[in-house]
Amino acid sequence: MSEPDTGIGSSQTAVVALWAFLLLYVVARVLQVFPGRVPMLAVVALHVLPPAVFALIHGAMLYRWRGIAAFFAICLVVGNVFENLPFGSYYFTELMGPKLFVVPSLLGVAYLGMAYLSWTLAHLILGCPRGPLVGLRVITLPLIASCIMVAWDFSRDPIWSTILHAWIWLRGGPYFGVPVSNFWGWFLTVYVSYQLFALYLRRGSTNLAPLPSLLLATGSSLLRSVRSRKHPPCHPINWPVRGF
């Protein structure tokens, strides 16, 4: 008797769902240009939930349900632990909704979608085979994925802090009000998550299907190339004070 398929395959329904959640995220990027006209909590949810569901569906196609569940669990636990550590003097406002301890719950979910996209882009860049991770890829894949994730934060953090005020840096920093320690903290956080997942995959295998991989490569490029309309510049005096 063959082993039951615990993934969701590469059905047309799943592919349509992936594109639907991708388009929802694009809508969220557009709505971000018009703060105040749409409730910000709704905009935040559209930034967070579609990528997370996208990751769940595509991850089940790639790693099966057990694999994507492991990825989600690692990201949620590691992300929430590190977010509660003092990488800088900051606090979250009420913009992102309810909190778990001092961290908004939606922020924890935000890790899932973007962390998965960054991981899979690194996977495609390295051309990792379908079998278990072996050799240097156990180290290089988490490192490249971490760099992609931090690159995303370089574009995200100034907007969500300095412009939208989702969190406030009390002393600010040189990068549009964001301290450099923030990015080192991000790199450490995601690297620990990715390295743990890479070790998990050493004994497993991916179920890489050509169509979803092509879809993800195209979709991820679109996500990262979508640019919102240019925001009016913030006054420099505000940066060291608000810092986000």
WOURNOR-V17434 format. One line per field, one symbol per residue. ss: DSSP state (@ for helix, = for strand, . for the rest). phi: phi as a letter, one per 20 degrees, with the letter a starting at -180 (. if undefined). burial: 1 if it has 9 or more other ideal C-beta (glycine too) atoms within 8 Angstrom, else 0. Layout:
ss: ???
phi: ???
burial: ???
This chain:
ss: ...........@@@@@@@@@@@@@@@@@@@@...=..=.@@@@@@@@@@@@@@@@@@@@@@@@@@@@@@@@@@@@@@@@@@@@......===......==..==@@@@@@@@@@@@@@@@@@@@@@..........@@@@@@@@@@@@@@@@@@@@@@@@@@@...===.....=..=.@@@@@@@@@@@@@@@@@@@@@@........@@@@@@@@@@@@@@@@..........@@@@@@@..
phi: .ffffeedmcffffffffffffffffgffffffdfoecgffffffffefgfffgfffffffedmfffffffffffffffffffeeefaebbeeefengddmddgffffffgfffffffffffgfffmffffffcmfffdffffffffffffffgeeffffdfeemfbcefdmafelneffgffffffffffgfffffffffgedbedfdgffffffffffffgedfdffffffefgffffeemb
burial: 0000001000000110111011011111111110100001111111110111111111111111101101110111011101100001010110111010001111111111111111111111010000001000111111111111110111001111111111111011101011111111111111111111110111010110100110111011011000010000010001100111
